[in-house]
């Protein structure tokens, strides 16, 4: 039987996490548990989670990780869930909105034998995306991922599955594969793409990694609107842009 847990790393997201939690509560399939990892927030993020937990339609846990980094917080959450009995794991971020069928689609994909799911990202509709935000930048991100598929470093014989586009705010993995591959990269957000790193680690251990186009999460436009298209694209492309002040990597 699938024991699904959702992991949400959060850093100073008191103003935004409520809509993410509401999107999770509105899932067609609420047969899952949730762990929010408070990544040493200095605002009321933890209080917002506790308030939500009182009436949530599923089990809600709150963990804390003092070391900075989305991958670090995600790893803490994944391992927390596995220790609690999770067999399957889904991750999104605290400024994202999973579509209402998100958990149902994930369970169906896992049921067909997938060990890792790399879902699709679309702009948050409630942020009013324009043509550039809704069409052009996602297309460019897909192009960089196509380049990534043919990079020599991503085509080594040790990899058992093809390289696919993977977003940290929309991925799923079995507990078994997570432990076999060593889990998510623990480190600062600005140093490396922890989602690509996890994907490549998993590719060394499984040939059952799928690009799940029906697994959809609406992603916030905050970074794009703060940095502009060029810097945002270079950030996602192997951190070819990094802000001089590393605190800016945590766009608010």
C-alpha positions in Angstrom: 0.0 0.0 0.0 1.3 3.5 -0.9 2.1 5.6 2.1 2.5 9.0 0.5 4.0 12.0 2.2 4.3 15.6 0.8 7.4 17.6 1.8 7.3 21.4 1.7 10.6 23.3 2.6 9.8 26.8 3.8 11.9 29.9 4.6 10.1 33.0 5.8 7.0 32.1 3.9 4.4 33.3 6.4 2.7 35.5 3.8 2.6 32.9 1.0 2.4 29.4 2.6 -1.3 29.7 3.4 -2.3 29.4 -0.3 0.0 26.4 -0.7 -1.5 24.7 2.3 -5.0 25.5 1.0 -4.1 23.9 -2.4 -3.0 20.8 -0.6 -6.2 20.7 1.4 -8.2 21.0 -1.8 -6.6 17.9 -3.4 -9.1 15.3 -4.8 -7.1 12.6 -3.0 -6.2 13.7 0.6 -4.8 10.3 1.5 -1.4 11.6 2.4 0.6 13.2 5.2 2.4 16.5 5.1 5.6 17.7 6.6 6.6 21.3 6.4 10.3 22.0 7.1 10.8 25.4 8.6 14.3 26.3 7.4 15.1 28.6 10.3 12.5 31.2 9.4 12.4 34.4 11.4 8.8 35.2 10.6 5.5 33.4 11.5 5.9 30.5 9.0 5.7 27.9 11.8 2.7 29.5 13.4 0.9 29.5 10.0 1.5 25.8 9.7 0.3 25.1 13.2 -2.9 27.1 12.6 -3.5 25.1 9.4 -2.9 21.8 11.1 -5.8 22.2 13.5 -8.4 21.7 10.7 -6.3 20.0 8.0 -7.9 16.9 6.3 -4.7 15.0 6.7 -1.8 14.5 9.1 0.5 17.6 9.4 3.9 17.6 10.9 6.3 20.5 11.4 10.0 19.9 11.3 12.9 22.5 11.7 16.2 22.6 9.9 18.7 25.3 11.0 21.2 24.9 8.1 20.2 27.1 5.1 19.3 25.7 1.7 16.3 24.3 -0.1 18.0 21.0 -0.7 19.1 20.7 2.9 15.5 21.4 4.2 14.1 19.0 1.6 16.5 16.3 2.7 15.4 16.8 6.3 11.8 16.5 5.3 12.3 13.4 3.1 14.1 11.6 5.9 11.6 12.7 8.5 8.8 11.2 6.3 10.7 8.0 5.7 11.4 7.6 9.4 7.6 8.0 9.9 6.9 5.2 7.5 6.6 6.9 4.1 7.0 4.7 1.1 6.5 7.4 -1.5 7.4 11.1 -1.4 6.3 14.3 -3.2 7.9 17.7 -2.9 6.6 21.2 -3.7 7.6 24.6 -2.4 5.9 27.0 -0.1 5.1 29.5 -2.8 3.6 27.0 -5.2 0.1 25.7 -6.0 -0.2 22.0 -6.8 -3.2 21.3 -9.2 -6.1 19.6 -7.5 -5.3 16.2 -9.0 -1.6 16.4 -8.1 -1.5 13.7 -5.4 -3.9 11.5 -7.4 -1.7 11.7 -10.5 1.4 10.9 -8.5 -0.2 7.8 -6.9 -1.2 6.6 -10.4 2.3 7.1 -11.8 3.8 5.3 -8.8 1.3 2.6 -9.2 2.6 2.0 -12.8 6.0 1.3 -11.4 7.8 4.7 -11.6 10.4 5.3 -9.0 10.9 9.0 -9.7 8.5 11.6 -11.1 9.5 14.8 -12.7 6.4 17.0 -13.1 5.5 20.0 -15.1 5.7 23.6 -14.0 3.4 26.4 -15.1 3.1 30.0 -13.9 0.8 30.8 -11.0 -2.5 31.9 -12.6 -3.4 34.1 -9.6 -0.2 36.2 -10.3 -1.6 37.3 -13.7 1.2 36.1 -16.0 1.8 38.0 -19.2 2.7 36.5 -22.5 6.5 36.5 -21.7 5.9 34.9 -18.3 3.4 32.4 -19.5 5.0 31.2 -22.7 8.4 32.4 -23.6 10.4 31.7 -20.4 8.9 28.2 -19.9 9.9 27.5 -23.5 13.4 28.7 -22.9 13.7 26.6 -19.8 12.6 23.5 -21.8 15.3 24.4 -24.4 18.0 24.5 -21.7 16.8 21.1 -20.5 17.1 19.7 -24.0 20.7 21.0 -24.0 21.2 19.3 -20.7 20.0 16.0 -22.1 22.9 16.0 -24.6 25.6 17.3 -22.3 28.4 14.8 -22.1 28.3 14.9 -18.3 24.6 13.9 -18.4 25.2 11.0 -20.8 27.7 8.9 -18.9 27.2 5.1 -19.1 26.6 5.1 -15.3 23.2 6.6 -15.8 20.4 4.1 -16.2 17.7 6.5 -17.3 17.7 9.5 -19.8 18.0 13.0 -18.5 14.7 14.8 -18.2 13.5 18.3 -17.2 13.1 18.3 -13.4 11.8 21.0 -11.0 12.5 20.9 -7.3 9.0 22.3 -6.6 7.4 19.3 -8.4 9.0 16.0 -8.0 8.2 12.6 -6.5 10.4 9.7 -5.5 10.0 6.4 -3.7 11.6 6.1 -0.3 13.7 3.2 -1.5 15.2 5.1 -4.4 15.8 8.1 -2.2 17.8 6.1 0.3 19.7 4.2 -2.4 20.9 7.3 -4.2 21.9 9.2 -1.1 19.1 11.8 -1.2 19.0 15.5 -1.9 22.1 17.7 -1.9 22.6 19.5 1.4 24.0 22.9 0.7 23.2 26.6 0.1 20.6 27.4 -2.6 22.9 29.6 -4.6 25.6 26.9 -5.1 24.0 24.2 -7.2 20.6 23.0 -8.5 19.6 20.5 -5.9 16.8 19.2 -8.1 19.2 18.3 -11.0 21.7 16.8 -8.5 19.0 14.6 -7.1 17.8 13.6 -10.5 21.3 12.6 -11.6 21.9 10.7 -8.4 18.6 8.8 -8.9 19.5 8.1 -12.6 22.6 6.1 -11.4 20.3 3.8 -9.4 17.1 3.4 -11.4 15.8 3.2 -15.0 12.2 4.0 -13.8 12.4 7.8 -13.9 9.6 9.5 -15.9 8.7 13.0 -17.0 5.1 13.2 -15.8 3.5 15.9 -17.8 0.1 15.5 -16.1 1.7 16.1 -12.7 1.3 19.9 -12.6 2.3 22.6 -10.1 1.8 26.3 -10.5 5.1 28.1 -9.7 5.4 31.6 -8.4 6.7 34.4 -10.7 8.5 36.2 -7.9 12.0 35.4 -9.0 11.3 36.3 -12.6 9.8 39.6 -11.7 12.6 40.5 -9.3 15.5 39.5 -11.5 14.1 39.7 -15.1 14.1 37.0 -17.8 17.9 36.8 -18.5 19.1 36.4 -15.0 16.3 34.0 -14.1 17.1 31.8 -17.1 20.8 31.8 -16.2 20.0 31.0 -12.6 18.1 27.9 -13.7 20.8 27.0 -16.2 23.4 25.6 -13.8 23.5 28.8 -11.7 25.2 30.8 -14.4 23.9 33.8 -12.7 24.2 34.2 -8.9 23.4 37.3 -7.0 26.3 39.1 -5.4 24.4 39.1 -2.1 23.5 35.4 -1.6 20.5 36.3 0.5 18.9 37.5 -2.7 18.7 33.9 -3.8 15.7 33.6 -1.4 13.5 35.9 -3.4 10.6 37.4 -1.5 
